[in-house]
Amino acid sequence: MPPRLRSANDPAEWLRHARSNLSRCRADRRLPEVLFEDLCFDAQQAAEKAVKAVLVLNGRRFPKTHDVGELLDLVAATGVTVPQEVLLAKRLTPYAVAGRYPGVSEDASEEDYREALATAEHAVRWAEALVAAGKAP
């Protein structure tokens, strides 16, 4: 039986994927061979998908991009207030591509990882609260 296709028009589905990336980011740290840049990639993906959940919640279309800053600008354009700790997610954008391949960027440090994780956690919690309320203010 083929897997069930889930709707990209469901903010809860975007949050489900954001939580998955966030969980991997937290759990994989315990594996000694996992690189910090891979963990930062999952943090970026969690934040990106959380922001996309808010856009879907507001009926706002968005381009296929990994640029969290661009997505946050679209959220702000809908009139939704984006807290400062969520705006910091813009800094995660480089982890979407550069850190995934050797020789493209410097290695991420444990401090980079901790900051990326905290930022992603803020973004996911913010999106969860908006989606749970059923609307964005």
N, C-alpha and C positions, 0 to 999 in steps of 0.2 A: 504494500500500500504506500503510495507516495506521501510525503509529509504535507500537512495542511498548510496552505498559504495563509499567512496572517496579514491583516490589513495595515498598510502604511498610513491609513487615515485614522488610526486609533492611538491617541496619546499614551494610553496604558501600555500598548505594545512597544512603543519607543522607550518607555521607562523600563520595561522588562529587559530590554537589551542593554540599557544604560546600567541597570543593576548587575547584570551579568558581567559586563566589563569591569565594573567597580569591584565585584567579588573576586574576579581573577586578579585584579591589581593587588588586592589585599592578600589573597591566599598564596599566590605564586612567589611572594617575597620569601617564603620559607624554603623554597627550592634553591639550592646553592648555585645551580648553573643558569638561573634566569637572570638576564641582564636588566639593569635599572632602566635602560631605554625602552625595553619591552613593557615594563611595568608602567612607565610614563605614557607609552602608546595607549595602553588600556585606560589610563586615567583620562587621556584626551578623548578617547572614544566615548567614555561614560559621560563626560561633560557635553560633548557634541550631541549625543543622542538625547540627553536631558533637555537641552535647549531646543532641539527639534520637536520634542514632546510638547513644549510650551507653544511653539509655532503651530503645530497641528491643532492643539487645543483652541487656539484663536482663529483657526481657519486660514492661516497664512501660508501660502506656498513659499517654498525656498529652493534655491539652486542646489545642485549636487556639489557640495563643497565640504571640506574639512576645516574651513576657516571659522573658528569659534567666534572670533570678533565680528566677522560679517554676519553670522547668524544672530549674535546678540544685538547688533544694530537693527536687524529686522524685528526682533522682539520689541525693542524700545520704540520702533516706529508704530507698533500696534497700540502703544500707550501703556504697556506693562512696565512697572517699575522693576528695574534689575538691581538688586543689592550689590554693593561694592565688592563683597567677597565672591560674588558670582561673576562680576565683570573681570576679575582676575583670571578667569578661565581663558581669556584671550591669549595668555602666555603659554597655554598648552598647545596651541596650533602647530608649532614646529615639530612636536612629537608625532604628528599624524603621518609624516613621511620620513623626515631626515634621520631620525633615530632608528629606523627600521633596517637600514642598510649600512654595512661597514664603509668607512671612508667618507661619509657624507657630512657627519658632524662629530663633535667631541662626544665622548661617552658621558652618559648621565651619571650623576653621583647619587649617593644615598640621600643627601639633602634635597637634590632635585626631585627625587622620587617622593620623599615625604611631603614636599610642597605641592607636587602634582596631585598626590592622593588627597590631601586636605582640600585643595581647590575643587577637585571632582566631587568630593563628598558634599561640599556646599552647593554645587550646581544640581546634583541629584536631589538633595533634600528640598531645595527651592522648587524644583519642577514637581516633585511628589506632592508638595503642599498645594500647589496651584491645581494640579490634576485632581487631587482628592476633593478640592472645593468645587470642581466642575467648571470653573471659569477662571480667567486671569483678570485681576483688577486693572 
